[in-house]
């Protein structure tokens, strides 16, 4: 049970970090959009944002997988 609590905390902090990073990237996108009116610059930033968010989603999924296996093992 201690492992479950510690892993749960780790998972929560990982998700929180991912959300915060996504906010930072979104703020960067907004800033770049207002600073540069050129479409080319905006397109580049949007692609970067999409890539970063997909990496964060992957991190959360990979991190959550062992906890789900553990829960299913308990339910048996």
N, CA, C, O and CB atoms as a CASP TS submission, in Angstrom:
PFRMAT TS
TARGET T0000
AUTHOR 0000-0000-0000
METHOD Language model
MODEL 1
PARENT N/A
ATOM      1  N   UNK     1       0.828  -1.199   0.000  1.00  0.00           N
ATOM      2  CA  UNK     1       0.000   0.000   0.000  1.00  0.00           C
ATOM      3  C   UNK     1       0.873   1.264   0.000  1.00  0.00           C
ATOM      4  O   UNK     1       0.520   2.278  -0.603  1.00  0.00           O
ATOM      5  CB  UNK     1      -0.942  -0.002   1.220  1.00  0.00           C
ATOM      6  N   UNK     2       2.018   1.180   0.689  1.00  0.00           N
ATOM      7  CA  UNK     2       2.931   2.321   0.713  1.00  0.00           C
ATOM      8  C   UNK     2       3.425   2.632  -0.691  1.00  0.00           C
ATOM      9  O   UNK     2       3.533   3.793  -1.087  1.00  0.00           O
ATOM     10  CB  UNK     2       4.120   2.047   1.649  1.00  0.00           C
ATOM     11  N   UNK     3       3.729   1.553  -1.449  1.00  0.00           N
ATOM     12  CA  UNK     3       4.166   1.735  -2.841  1.00  0.00           C
ATOM     13  C   UNK     3       3.085   2.461  -3.634  1.00  0.00           C
ATOM     14  O   UNK     3       3.370   3.362  -4.423  1.00  0.00           O
ATOM     15  CB  UNK     3       4.495   0.367  -3.504  1.00  0.00           C
ATOM     16  N   UNK     4       1.849   2.056  -3.409  1.00  0.00           N
ATOM     17  CA  UNK     4       0.717   2.667  -4.122  1.00  0.00           C
ATOM     18  C   UNK     4       0.622   4.159  -3.811  1.00  0.00           C
ATOM     19  O   UNK     4       0.421   4.967  -4.717  1.00  0.00           O
ATOM     20  CB  UNK     4      -0.605   1.962  -3.745  1.00  0.00           C
ATOM     21  N   UNK     5       0.764   4.534  -2.528  1.00  0.00           N
ATOM     22  CA  UNK     5       0.679   5.948  -2.131  1.00  0.00           C
ATOM     23  C   UNK     5       1.811   6.763  -2.751  1.00  0.00           C
ATOM     24  O   UNK     5       1.586   7.845  -3.293  1.00  0.00           O
ATOM     25  CB  UNK     5       0.717   6.079  -0.598  1.00  0.00           C
ATOM     26  N   UNK     6       3.034   6.230  -2.664  1.00  0.00           N
ATOM     27  CA  UNK     6       4.185   6.948  -3.226  1.00  0.00           C
ATOM     28  C   UNK     6       4.052   7.097  -4.725  1.00  0.00           C
ATOM     29  O   UNK     6       4.327   8.162  -5.278  1.00  0.00           O
ATOM     30  CB  UNK     6       5.490   6.226  -2.891  1.00  0.00           C
ATOM     31  N   UNK     7       3.627   6.025  -5.388  1.00  0.00           N
ATOM     32  CA  UNK     7       3.490   6.075  -6.843  1.00  0.00           C
ATOM     33  C   UNK     7       2.370   7.015  -7.237  1.00  0.00           C
ATOM     34  O   UNK     7       2.457   7.707  -8.251  1.00  0.00           O
ATOM     35  CB  UNK     7       3.232   4.678  -7.414  1.00  0.00           C
ATOM     36  N   UNK     8       1.322   7.039  -6.438  1.00  0.00           N
ATOM     37  CA  UNK     8       0.199   7.943  -6.684  1.00  0.00           C
ATOM     38  C   UNK     8       0.664   9.395  -6.598  1.00  0.00           C
ATOM     39  O   UNK     8       0.281  10.220  -7.428  1.00  0.00           O
ATOM     40  CB  UNK     8      -0.942   7.683  -5.675  1.00  0.00           C
ATOM     41  N   UNK     9       1.489   9.707  -5.597  1.00  0.00           N
ATOM     42  CA  UNK     9       2.046  11.066  -5.468  1.00  0.00           C
ATOM     43  C   UNK     9       2.909  11.410  -6.674  1.00  0.00           C
ATOM     44  O   UNK     9       2.834  12.511  -7.220  1.00  0.00           O
ATOM     45  CB  UNK     9       2.876  11.195  -4.172  1.00  0.00           C
ATOM     46  N   UNK    10       3.737  10.438  -7.078  1.00  0.00           N
ATOM     47  CA  UNK    10       4.630  10.647  -8.226  1.00  0.00           C
ATOM     48  C   UNK    10       3.806  10.905  -9.481  1.00  0.00           C
ATOM     49  O   UNK    10       4.121  11.799 -10.267  1.00  0.00           O
ATOM     50  CB  UNK    10       5.563   9.421  -8.433  1.00  0.00           C
ATOM     51  N   UNK    11       2.760  10.126  -9.663  1.00  0.00           N
ATOM     52  CA  UNK    11       1.894  10.269 -10.835  1.00  0.00           C
ATOM     53  C   UNK    11       1.204  11.630 -10.827  1.00  0.00           C
ATOM     54  O   UNK    11       1.130  12.295 -11.861  1.00  0.00           O
ATOM     55  CB  UNK    11       0.845   9.139 -10.876  1.00  0.00           C
ATOM     56  N   UNK    12       0.701  12.044  -9.671  1.00  0.00           N
ATOM     57  CA  UNK    12       0.044  13.344  -9.538  1.00  0.00           C
ATOM     58  C   UNK    12       1.004  14.478  -9.869  1.00  0.00           C
ATOM     59  O   UNK    12       0.641  15.418 -10.577  1.00  0.00           O
ATOM     60  CB  UNK    12      -0.509  13.523  -8.122  1.00  0.00           C
ATOM     61  N   UNK    13       2.237  14.390  -9.355  1.00  0.00           N
ATOM     62  CA  UNK    13       3.208  15.454  -9.632  1.00  0.00           C
ATOM     63  C   UNK    13       3.587  15.468 -11.111  1.00  0.00           C
ATOM     64  O   UNK    13       3.813  16.533 -11.684  1.00  0.00           O
ATOM     65  CB  UNK    13       4.469  15.276  -8.763  1.00  0.00           C
ATOM     66  N   UNK    14       3.657  14.289 -11.730  1.00  0.00           N
ATOM     67  CA  UNK    14       3.982  14.216 -13.161  1.00  0.00           C
ATOM     68  C   UNK    14       2.888  14.876 -13.989  1.00  0.00           C
ATOM     69  O   UNK    14       3.174  15.635 -14.915  1.00  0.00           O
ATOM     70  CB  UNK    14       4.173  12.749 -13.604  1.00  0.00           C
ATOM     71  N   UNK    15       1.642  14.585 -13.655  1.00  0.00           N
ATOM     72  CA  UNK    15       0.516  15.173 -14.384  1.00  0.00           C
ATOM     73  C   UNK    15       0.486  16.685 -14.176  1.00  0.00           C
ATOM     74  O   UNK    15       0.262  17.435 -15.127  1.00  0.00           O
ATOM     75  CB  UNK    15      -0.820  14.539 -13.929  1.00  0.00           C
ATOM     76  N   UNK    16       0.708  17.136 -12.951  1.00  0.00           N
ATOM     77  CA  UNK    16       0.735  18.569 -12.649  1.00  0.00           C
ATOM     78  C   UNK    16       1.841  19.256 -13.438  1.00  0.00           C
ATOM     79  O   UNK    16       1.633  20.323 -14.015  1.00  0.00           O
ATOM     80  CB  UNK    16       0.932  18.805 -11.137  1.00  0.00           C
ATOM     81  N   UNK    17       3.023  18.634 -13.460  1.00  0.00           N
ATOM     82  CA  UNK    17       4.144  19.194 -14.222  1.00  0.00           C
ATOM     83  C   UNK    17       3.780  19.286 -15.695  1.00  0.00           C
ATOM     84  O   UNK    17       4.058  20.292 -16.348  1.00  0.00           O
ATOM     85  CB  UNK    17       5.418  18.337 -14.038  1.00  0.00           C
ATOM     86  N   UNK    18       3.156  18.234 -16.219  1.00  0.00           N
ATOM     87  CA  UNK    18       2.767  18.223 -17.629  1.00  0.00           C
ATOM     88  C   UNK    18       1.784  19.352 -17.928  1.00  0.00           C
ATOM     89  O   UNK    18       1.903  20.031 -18.948  1.00  0.00           O
ATOM     90  CB  UNK    18       2.148  16.867 -18.006  1.00  0.00           C
ATOM     91  N   UNK    19       0.814  19.548 -17.036  1.00  0.00           N
ATOM     92  CA  UNK    19      -0.164  20.635 -17.230  1.00  0.00           C
ATOM     93  C   UNK    19       0.520  21.998 -17.216  1.00  0.00           C
ATOM     94  O   UNK    19       0.233  22.855 -18.051  1.00  0.00           O
ATOM     95  CB  UNK    19      -1.251  20.585 -16.138  1.00  0.00           C
ATOM     96  N   UNK    20       1.425  22.189 -16.262  1.00  0.00           N
ATOM     97  CA  UNK    20       2.143  23.466 -16.161  1.00  0.00           C
ATOM     98  C   UNK    20       2.988  23.726 -17.396  1.00  0.00           C
ATOM     99  O   UNK    20       3.036  24.851 -17.894  1.00  0.00           O
ATOM    100  CB  UNK    20       3.028  23.484 -14.916  1.00  0.00           C
ATOM    101  N   UNK    21       3.661  22.682 -17.895  1.00  0.00           N
ATOM    102  CA  UNK    21       4.478  22.840 -19.101  1.00  0.00           C
ATOM    103  C   UNK    21       3.599  23.187 -20.292  1.00  0.00           C
ATOM    104  O   UNK    21       3.969  24.019 -21.121  1.00  0.00           O
ATOM    105  CB  UNK    21       5.284  21.557 -19.388  1.00  0.00           C
ATOM    106  N   UNK    22       2.434  22.551 -20.379  1.00  0.00           N
ATOM    107  CA  UNK    22       1.518  22.851 -21.474  1.00  0.00           C
ATOM    108  C   UNK    22       1.069  24.310 -21.411  1.00  0.00           C
ATOM    109  O   UNK    22       0.951  24.970 -22.443  1.00  0.00           O
ATOM    110  CB  UNK    22       0.299  21.913 -21.431  1.00  0.00           C
ATOM    111  N   UNK    23       0.819  24.813 -20.197  1.00  0.00           N
ATOM    112  CA  UNK    23       0.437  26.220 -20.036  1.00  0.00           C
ATOM    113  C   UNK    23       1.558  27.144 -20.501  1.00  0.00           C
ATOM    114  O   UNK    23       1.315  28.146 -21.172  1.00  0.00           O
ATOM    115  CB  UNK    23       0.082  26.519 -18.569  1.00  0.00           C
ATOM    116  N   UNK    24       2.798  26.788 -20.130  1.00  0.00           N
ATOM    117  CA  UNK    24       3.949  27.602 -20.532  1.00  0.00           C
ATOM    118  C   UNK    24       4.057  27.638 -22.044  1.00  0.00           C
ATOM    119  O   UNK    24       4.251  28.705 -22.626  1.00  0.00           O
ATOM    120  CB  UNK    24       5.252  27.056 -19.917  1.00  0.00           C
ATOM    121  N   UNK    25       3.931  26.472 -22.693  1.00  0.00           N
ATOM    122  CA  UNK    25       4.021  26.422 -24.152  1.00  0.00           C
ATOM    123  C   UNK    25       2.898  27.227 -24.786  1.00  0.00           C
ATOM    124  O   UNK    25       3.112  27.919 -25.782  1.00  0.00           O
ATOM    125  CB  UNK    25       3.975  24.970 -24.648  1.00  0.00           C
ATOM    126  N   UNK    26       1.692  27.141 -24.209  1.00  0.00           N
ATOM    127  CA  UNK    26       0.569  27.888 -24.746  1.00  0.00           C
ATOM    128  C   UNK    26       0.811  29.388 -24.612  1.00  0.00           C
ATOM    129  O   UNK    26       0.518  30.151 -25.533  1.00  0.00           O
ATOM    130  CB  UNK    26      -0.726  27.490 -24.036  1.00  0.00           C
ATOM    131  N   UNK    27       1.347  29.813 -23.462  1.00  0.00           N
ATOM    132  CA  UNK    27       1.668  31.230 -23.260  1.00  0.00           C
ATOM    133  C   UNK    27       2.724  31.700 -24.250  1.00  0.00           C
ATOM    134  O   UNK    27       2.650  32.819 -24.758  1.00  0.00           O
ATOM    135  CB  UNK    27       2.151  31.471 -21.827  1.00  0.00           C
ATOM    136  N   UNK    28       3.719  30.836 -24.530  1.00  0.00           N
ATOM    137  CA  UNK    28       4.736  31.176 -25.514  1.00  0.00           C
ATOM    138  C   UNK    28       4.090  31.350 -26.884  1.00  0.00           C
ATOM    139  O   UNK    28       4.428  32.272 -27.626  1.00  0.00           O
ATOM    140  CB  UNK    28       5.834  30.092 -25.565  1.00  0.00           C
ATOM    141  N   UNK    29       3.158  30.459 -27.211  1.00  0.00           N
ATOM    142  CA  UNK    29       2.463  30.533 -28.498  1.00  0.00           C
ATOM    143  C   UNK    29       1.698  31.845 -28.600  1.00  0.00           C
ATOM    144  O   UNK    29       1.758  32.526 -29.624  1.00  0.00           O
ATOM    145  CB  UNK    29       1.503  29.333 -28.676  1.00  0.00           C
ATOM    146  N   UNK    30       0.974  32.202 -27.533  1.00  0.00           N
ATOM    147  CA  UNK    30       0.210  33.439 -27.511  1.00  0.00           C
ATOM    148  C   UNK    30       1.123  34.648 -27.666  1.00  0.00           C
ATOM    149  O   UNK    30       0.820  35.561 -28.435  1.00  0.00           O
ATOM    150  CB  UNK    30      -0.591  33.545 -26.218  1.00  0.00           C
ATOM    151  N   UNK    31       2.229  34.659 -26.947  1.00  0.00           N
ATOM    152  CA  UNK    31       3.184  35.765 -27.020  1.00  0.00           C
ATOM    153  C   UNK    31       3.751  35.892 -28.421  1.00  0.00           C
ATOM    154  O   UNK    31       3.820  36.990 -28.972  1.00  0.00           O
ATOM    155  CB  UNK    31       4.318  35.569 -26.009  1.00  0.00           C
ATOM    156  N   UNK    32       4.155  34.772 -28.996  1.00  0.00           N
ATOM    157  CA  UNK    32       4.724  34.788 -30.334  1.00  0.00           C
ATOM    158  C   UNK    32       3.698  35.288 -31.343  1.00  0.00           C
ATOM    159  O   UNK    32       4.032  36.037 -32.261  1.00  0.00           O
ATOM    160  CB  UNK    32       5.222  33.391 -30.724  1.00  0.00           C
ATOM    161  N   UNK    33       2.457  34.872 -31.170  1.00  0.00           N
ATOM    162  CA  UNK    33       1.401  35.292 -32.074  1.00  0.00           C
ATOM    163  C   UNK    33       1.216  36.803 -32.038  1.00  0.00           C
ATOM    164  O   UNK    33       1.070  37.439 -33.082  1.00  0.00           O
ATOM    165  CB  UNK    33       0.097  34.594 -31.722  1.00  0.00           C
ATOM    166  N   UNK    34       1.221  37.374 -30.843  1.00  0.00           N
ATOM    167  CA  UNK    34       1.031  38.824 -30.756  1.00  0.00           C
ATOM    168  C   UNK    34       2.273  39.591 -31.185  1.00  0.00           C
ATOM    169  O   UNK    34       2.171  40.681 -31.747  1.00  0.00           O
ATOM    170  CB  UNK    34       0.654  39.217 -29.340  1.00  0.00           C
ATOM    171  N   UNK    35       3.453  39.016 -30.919  1.00  0.00           N
ATOM    172  CA  UNK    35       4.683  39.713 -31.268  1.00  0.00           C
ATOM    173  C   UNK    35       4.928  39.683 -32.776  1.00  0.00           C
ATOM    174  O   UNK    35       5.251  40.702 -33.385  1.00  0.00           O
ATOM    175  CB  UNK    35       5.868  39.095 -30.530  1.00  0.00           C
ATOM    176  N   UNK    36       4.768  38.495 -33.366  1.00  0.00           N
ATOM    177  CA  UNK    36       5.026  38.343 -34.794  1.00  0.00           C
ATOM    178  C   UNK    36       3.717  38.128 -35.531  1.00  0.00           C
ATOM    179  O   UNK    36       2.947  37.226 -35.198  1.00  0.00           O
ATOM    180  CB  UNK    36       5.994  37.173 -35.059  1.00  0.00           C
ATOM    181  N   UNK    37       3.469  38.949 -36.523  1.00  0.00           N
ATOM    182  CA  UNK    37       2.231  38.823 -37.288  1.00  0.00           C
ATOM    183  C   UNK    37       2.440  37.986 -38.557  1.00  0.00           C
ATOM    184  O   UNK    37       1.498  37.748 -39.312  1.00  0.00           O
ATOM    185  CB  UNK    37       1.695  40.212 -37.657  1.00  0.00           C
ATOM    186  N   UNK    38       3.691  37.540 -38.783  1.00  0.00           N
ATOM    187  CA  UNK    38       3.975  36.761 -39.979  1.00  0.00           C
ATOM    188  C   UNK    38       3.413  35.352 -39.819  1.00  0.00           C
ATOM    189  O   UNK    38       3.576  34.725 -38.772  1.00  0.00           O
ATOM    190  CB  UNK    38       5.496  36.714 -40.256  1.00  0.00           C
ATOM    191  N   UNK    39       2.760  34.868 -40.848  1.00  0.00           N
ATOM    192  CA  UNK    39       2.130  33.550 -40.785  1.00  0.00           C
ATOM    193  C   UNK    39       3.172  32.434 -40.631  1.00  0.00           C
ATOM    194  O   UNK    39       2.922  31.431 -39.963  1.00  0.00           O
ATOM    195  CB  UNK    39       1.286  33.309 -42.042  1.00  0.00           C
ATOM    196  N   UNK    40       4.325  32.617 -41.246  1.00  0.00           N
ATOM    197  CA  UNK    40       5.354  31.590 -41.206  1.00  0.00           C
ATOM    198  C   UNK    40       5.812  31.321 -39.762  1.00  0.00           C
ATOM    199  O   UNK    40       5.968  30.167 -39.362  1.00  0.00           O
ATOM    200  CB  UNK    40       6.549  32.007 -42.075  1.00  0.00           C
ATOM    201  N   UNK    41       6.020  32.371 -39.003  1.00  0.00           N
ATOM    202  CA  UNK    41       6.469  32.242 -37.617  1.00  0.00           C
ATOM    203  C   UNK    41       5.388  31.570 -36.758  1.00  0.00           C
ATOM    204  O   UNK    41       5.690  30.736 -35.905  1.00  0.00           O
ATOM    205  CB  UNK    41       6.829  33.630 -37.037  1.00  0.00           C
ATOM    206  N   UNK    42       4.160  31.938 -36.991  1.00  0.00           N
ATOM    207  CA  UNK    42       3.030  31.388 -36.246  1.00  0.00           C
ATOM    208  C   UNK    42       2.898  29.890 -36.514  1.00  0.00           C
ATOM    209  O   UNK    42       2.674  29.111 -35.588  1.00  0.00           O
ATOM    210  CB  UNK    42       1.722  32.120 -36.622  1.00  0.00           C
ATOM    211  N   UNK    43       3.036  29.492 -37.758  1.00  0.00           N
ATOM    212  CA  UNK    43       2.932  28.082 -38.127  1.00  0.00           C
ATOM    213  C   UNK    43       4.013  27.256 -37.436  1.00  0.00           C
ATOM    214  O   UNK    43       3.732  26.175 -36.918  1.00  0.00           O
ATOM    215  CB  UNK    43       3.034  27.919 -39.649  1.00  0.00           C
ATOM    216  N   UNK    44       5.236  27.754 -37.424  1.00  0.00           N
ATOM    217  CA  UNK    44       6.343  27.056 -36.769  1.00  0.00           C
ATOM    218  C   UNK    44       6.061  26.857 -35.283  1.00  0.00           C
ATOM    219  O   UNK    44       6.277  25.772 -34.744  1.00  0.00           O
ATOM    220  CB  UNK    44       7.652  27.834 -36.957  1.00  0.00           C
ATOM    221  N   UNK    45       5.581  27.903 -34.628  1.00  0.00           N
ATOM    222  CA  UNK    45       5.293  27.822 -33.196  1.00  0.00           C
ATOM    223  C   UNK    45       4.172  26.825 -32.923  1.00  0.00           C
ATOM    224  O   UNK    45       4.241  26.075 -31.950  1.00  0.00           O
ATOM    225  CB  UNK    45       4.917  29.204 -32.645  1.00  0.00           C
ATOM    226  N   UNK    46       3.154  26.806 -33.756  1.00  0.00           N
ATOM    227  CA  UNK    46       2.039  25.882 -33.574  1.00  0.00           C
ATOM    228  C   UNK    46       2.513  24.438 -33.686  1.00  0.00           C
ATOM    229  O   UNK    46       2.087  23.585 -32.908  1.00  0.00           O
ATOM    230  CB  UNK    46       0.935  26.161 -34.604  1.00  0.00           C
ATOM    231  N   UNK    47       3.382  24.160 -34.634  1.00  0.00           N
ATOM    232  CA  UNK    47       3.914  22.801 -34.789  1.00  0.00           C
ATOM    233  C   UNK    47       4.710  22.403 -33.551  1.00  0.00           C
ATOM    234  O   UNK    47       4.596  21.273 -33.075  1.00  0.00           O
ATOM    235  CB  UNK    47       4.803  22.701 -36.053  1.00  0.00           C
ATOM    236  N   UNK    48       5.504  23.313 -33.035  1.00  0.00           N
ATOM    237  CA  UNK    48       6.297  23.037 -31.834  1.00  0.00           C
ATOM    238  C   UNK    48       5.377  22.732 -30.661  1.00  0.00           C
ATOM    239  O   UNK    48       5.624  21.785 -29.914  1.00  0.00           O
ATOM    240  CB  UNK    48       7.219  24.232 -31.496  1.00  0.00           C
ATOM    241  N   UNK    49       4.334  23.509 -30.492  1.00  0.00           N
ATOM    242  CA  UNK    49       3.381  23.305 -29.396  1.00  0.00           C
ATOM    243  C   UNK    49       2.740  21.923 -29.501  1.00  0.00           C
ATOM    244  O   UNK    49       2.637  21.213 -28.501  1.00  0.00           O
ATOM    245  CB  UNK    49       2.290  24.403 -29.408  1.00  0.00           C
ATOM    246  N   UNK    50       2.313  21.538 -30.691  1.00  0.00           N
ATOM    247  CA  UNK    50       1.678  20.227 -30.888  1.00  0.00           C
ATOM    248  C   UNK    50       2.645  19.109 -30.530  1.00  0.00           C
ATOM    249  O   UNK    50       2.264  18.145 -29.866  1.00  0.00           O
ATOM    250  CB  UNK    50       1.195  20.066 -32.345  1.00  0.00           C
ATOM    251  N   UNK    51       3.884  19.233 -30.964  1.00  0.00           N
ATOM    252  CA  UNK    51       4.889  18.208 -30.660  1.00  0.00           C
ATOM    253  C   UNK    51       5.111  18.091 -29.161  1.00  0.00           C
ATOM    254  O   UNK    51       5.160  16.984 -28.625  1.00  0.00           O
ATOM    255  CB  UNK    51       6.215  18.528 -31.362  1.00  0.00           C
ATOM    256  N   UNK    52       5.244  19.223 -28.480  1.00  0.00           N
ATOM    257  CA  UNK    52       5.500  19.203 -27.046  1.00  0.00           C
ATOM    258  C   UNK    52       4.325  18.584 -26.289  1.00  0.00           C
ATOM    259  O   UNK    52       4.534  17.809 -25.355  1.00  0.00           O
ATOM    260  CB  UNK    52       5.772  20.620 -26.535  1.00  0.00           C
ATOM    261  N   UNK    53       3.104  18.916 -26.676  1.00  0.00           N
ATOM    262  CA  UNK    53       1.939  18.375 -25.977  1.00  0.00           C
ATOM    263  C   UNK    53       1.838  16.867 -26.199  1.00  0.00           C
ATOM    264  O   UNK    53       1.495  16.134 -25.272  1.00  0.00           O
ATOM    265  CB  UNK    53       0.648  19.076 -26.451  1.00  0.00           C
ATOM    266  N   UNK    54       2.130  16.392 -27.413  1.00  0.00           N
ATOM    267  CA  UNK    54       2.075  14.946 -27.650  1.00  0.00           C
ATOM    268  C   UNK    54       3.146  14.234 -26.822  1.00  0.00           C
ATOM    269  O   UNK    54       2.918  13.120 -26.350  1.00  0.00           O
ATOM    270  CB  UNK    54       2.260  14.631 -29.157  1.00  0.00           C
ATOM    271  N   UNK    55       4.309  14.862 -26.640  1.00  0.00           N
ATOM    272  CA  UNK    55       5.343  14.264 -25.774  1.00  0.00           C
ATOM    273  C   UNK    55       4.858  14.194 -24.336  1.00  0.00           C
ATOM    274  O   UNK    55       5.090  13.196 -23.655  1.00  0.00           O
ATOM    275  CB  UNK    55       6.657  15.072 -25.848  1.00  0.00           C
ATOM    276  N   UNK    56       4.190  15.238 -23.865  1.00  0.00           N
ATOM    277  CA  UNK    56       3.676  15.246 -22.494  1.00  0.00           C
ATOM    278  C   UNK    56       2.614  14.168 -22.314  1.00  0.00           C
ATOM    279  O   UNK    56       2.606  13.469 -21.300  1.00  0.00           O
ATOM    280  CB  UNK    56       3.096  16.629 -22.139  1.00  0.00           C
ATOM    281  N   UNK    57       1.719  14.026 -23.285  1.00  0.00           N
ATOM    282  CA  UNK    57       0.692  12.989 -23.211  1.00  0.00           C
ATOM    283  C   UNK    57       1.336  11.615 -23.137  1.00  0.00           C
ATOM    284  O   UNK    57       0.908  10.771 -22.351  1.00  0.00           O
ATOM    285  CB  UNK    57      -0.256  13.071 -24.420  1.00  0.00           C
ATOM    286  N   UNK    58       2.362  11.384 -23.949  1.00  0.00           N
ATOM    287  CA  UNK    58       3.068  10.111 -23.941  1.00  0.00           C
ATOM    288  C   UNK    58       3.680   9.848 -22.572  1.00  0.00           C
ATOM    289  O   UNK    58       3.601   8.734 -22.055  1.00  0.00           O
ATOM    290  CB  UNK    58       4.154  10.090 -25.024  1.00  0.00           C
ATOM    291  N   UNK    59       4.293  10.878 -21.981  1.00  0.00           N
ATOM    292  CA  UNK    59       4.908  10.739 -20.652  1.00  0.00           C
ATOM    293  C   UNK    59       3.869  10.336 -19.615  1.00  0.00           C
ATOM    294  O   UNK    59       4.116   9.449 -18.798  1.00  0.00           O
ATOM    295  CB  UNK    59       5.590  12.054 -20.230  1.00  0.00           C
ATOM    296  N   UNK    60       2.718  10.978 -19.644  1.00  0.00           N
ATOM    297  CA  UNK    60       1.665  10.672 -18.671  1.00  0.00           C
ATOM    298  C   UNK    60       1.143   9.253 -18.873  1.00  0.00           C
ATOM    299  O   UNK    60       0.917   8.535 -17.898  1.00  0.00           O
ATOM    300  CB  UNK    60       0.507  11.686 -18.787  1.00  0.00           C
ATOM    301  N   UNK    61       0.949   8.837 -20.130  1.00  0.00           N
ATOM    302  CA  UNK    61       0.443   7.487 -20.408  1.00  0.00           C
ATOM    303  C   UNK    61       1.439   6.432 -19.932  1.00  0.00           C
ATOM    304  O   UNK    61       1.052   5.465 -19.276  1.00  0.00           O
ATOM    305  CB  UNK    61       0.162   7.312 -21.918  1.00  0.00           C
ATOM    306  N   UNK    62       2.702   6.611 -20.255  1.00  0.00           N
ATOM    307  CA  UNK    62       3.736   5.648 -19.855  1.00  0.00           C
ATOM    308  C   UNK    62       3.855   5.591 -18.336  1.00  0.00           C
ATOM    309  O   UNK    62       4.068   4.520 -17.769  1.00  0.00           O
ATOM    310  CB  UNK    62       5.098   6.020 -20.481  1.00  0.00           C
ATOM    311  N   UNK    63       3.720   6.730 -17.681  1.00  0.00           N
ATOM    312  CA  UNK    63       3.817   6.776 -16.227  1.00  0.00           C
ATOM    313  C   UNK    63       2.607   6.113 -15.573  1.00  0.00           C
ATOM    314  O   UNK    63       2.739   5.475 -14.529  1.00  0.00           O
ATOM    315  CB  UNK    63       3.947   8.223 -15.749  1.00  0.00           C
ATOM    316  N   UNK    64       1.445   6.259 -16.172  1.00  0.00           N
ATOM    317  CA  UNK    64       0.209   5.726 -15.574  1.00  0.00           C
ATOM    318  C   UNK    64       0.065   4.224 -15.779  1.00  0.00           C
ATOM    319  O   UNK    64      -0.672   3.575 -15.036  1.00  0.00           O
ATOM    320  CB  UNK    64      -1.001   6.434 -16.161  1.00  0.00           C
ATOM    321  N   UNK    65       0.740   3.664 -16.755  1.00  0.00           N
ATOM    322  CA  UNK    65       0.552   2.256 -17.091  1.00  0.00           C
ATOM    323  C   UNK    65       0.807   1.296 -15.923  1.00  0.00           C
ATOM    324  O   UNK    65      -0.052   0.458 -15.647  1.00  0.00           O
ATOM    325  CB  UNK    65       1.452   1.897 -18.227  1.00  0.00           C
ATOM    326  N   UNK    66       1.952   1.379 -15.221  1.00  0.00           N
ATOM    327  CA  UNK    66       2.205   0.435 -14.120  1.00  0.00           C
ATOM    328  C   UNK    66       1.172   0.516 -13.004  1.00  0.00           C
ATOM    329  O   UNK    66       0.847  -0.502 -12.392  1.00  0.00           O
ATOM    330  CB  UNK    66       3.573   0.682 -13.543  1.00  0.00           C
ATOM    331  N   UNK    67       0.657   1.700 -12.730  1.00  0.00           N
ATOM    332  CA  UNK    67      -0.334   1.839 -11.652  1.00  0.00           C
ATOM    333  C   UNK    67      -1.631   1.139 -12.040  1.00  0.00           C
ATOM    334  O   UNK    67      -2.296   0.552 -11.186  1.00  0.00           O
ATOM    335  CB  UNK    67      -0.603   3.335 -11.340  1.00  0.00           C
ATOM    336  N   UNK    68      -1.991   1.195 -13.307  1.00  0.00           N
ATOM    337  CA  UNK    68      -3.195   0.499 -13.770  1.00  0.00           C
ATOM    338  C   UNK    68      -3.012  -1.015 -13.672  1.00  0.00           C
ATOM    339  O   UNK    68      -3.932  -1.726 -13.267  1.00  0.00           O
ATOM    340  CB  UNK    68      -3.530   0.902 -15.221  1.00  0.00           C
ATOM    341  N   UNK    69      -1.842  -1.503 -14.038  1.00  0.00           N
ATOM    342  CA  UNK    69      -1.558  -2.944 -13.929  1.00  0.00           C
ATOM    343  C   UNK    69      -1.663  -3.375 -12.472  1.00  0.00           C
ATOM    344  O   UNK    69      -2.210  -4.437 -12.172  1.00  0.00           O
ATOM    345  CB  UNK    69      -0.144  -3.282 -14.496  1.00  0.00           C
ATOM    346  N   UNK    70      -1.142  -2.556 -11.571  1.00  0.00           N
ATOM    347  CA  UNK    70      -1.186  -2.846 -10.139  1.00  0.00           C
ATOM    348  C   UNK    70      -2.635  -2.910  -9.641  1.00  0.00           C
ATOM    349  O   UNK    70      -2.987  -3.806  -8.875  1.00  0.00           O
ATOM    350  CB  UNK    70      -0.398  -1.781  -9.353  1.00  0.00           C
ATOM    351  N   UNK    71      -3.461  -1.973 -10.070  1.00  0.00           N
ATOM    352  CA  UNK    71      -4.870  -1.955  -9.660  1.00  0.00           C
ATOM    353  C   UNK    71      -5.595  -3.201 -10.158  1.00  0.00           C
ATOM    354  O   UNK    71      -6.343  -3.833  -9.413  1.00  0.00           O
ATOM    355  CB  UNK    71      -5.571  -0.689 -10.188  1.00  0.00           C
ATOM    356  N   UNK    72      -5.368  -3.550 -11.431  1.00  0.00           N
ATOM    357  CA  UNK    72      -6.017  -4.745 -11.986  1.00  0.00           C
ATOM    358  C   UNK    72      -5.538  -6.014 -11.288  1.00  0.00           C
ATOM    359  O   UNK    72      -6.305  -6.964 -11.132  1.00  0.00           O
ATOM    360  CB  UNK    72      -5.748  -4.846 -13.492  1.00  0.00           C
ATOM    361  N   UNK    73      -4.277  -6.032 -10.869  1.00  0.00           N
ATOM    362  CA  UNK    73      -3.754  -7.188 -10.128  1.00  0.00           C
ATOM    363  C   UNK    73      -4.446  -7.306  -8.769  1.00  0.00           C
ATOM    364  O   UNK    73      -4.724  -8.411  -8.304  1.00  0.00           O
ATOM    365  CB  UNK    73      -2.217  -7.068  -9.940  1.00  0.00           C
ATOM    366  N   UNK    74      -4.721  -6.170  -8.137  1.00  0.00           N
ATOM    367  CA  UNK    74      -5.419  -6.188  -6.843  1.00  0.00           C
ATOM    368  C   UNK    74      -6.864  -6.664  -7.005  1.00  0.00           C
ATOM    369  O   UNK    74      -7.387  -7.403  -6.170  1.00  0.00           O
ATOM    370  CB  UNK    74      -5.395  -4.785  -6.200  1.00  0.00           C
ATOM    371  N   UNK    75      -7.497  -6.224  -8.100  1.00  0.00           N
ATOM    372  CA  UNK    75      -8.890  -6.618  -8.341  1.00  0.00           C
ATOM    373  C   UNK    75      -8.979  -8.095  -8.734  1.00  0.00           C
ATOM    374  O   UNK    75      -9.993  -8.753  -8.501  1.00  0.00           O
ATOM    375  CB  UNK    75      -9.515  -5.737  -9.445  1.00  0.00           C
ATOM    376  N   UNK    76      -7.914  -8.591  -9.323  1.00  0.00           N
ATOM    377  CA  UNK    76      -7.728 -10.007  -9.614  1.00  0.00           C
ATOM    378  C   UNK    76      -8.674 -10.582 -10.585  1.00  0.00           C
ATOM    379  O   UNK    76      -8.595 -11.771 -10.893  1.00  0.00           O
ATOM    380  CB  UNK    76      -7.814 -10.765  -8.411  1.00  0.00           C
TER
END
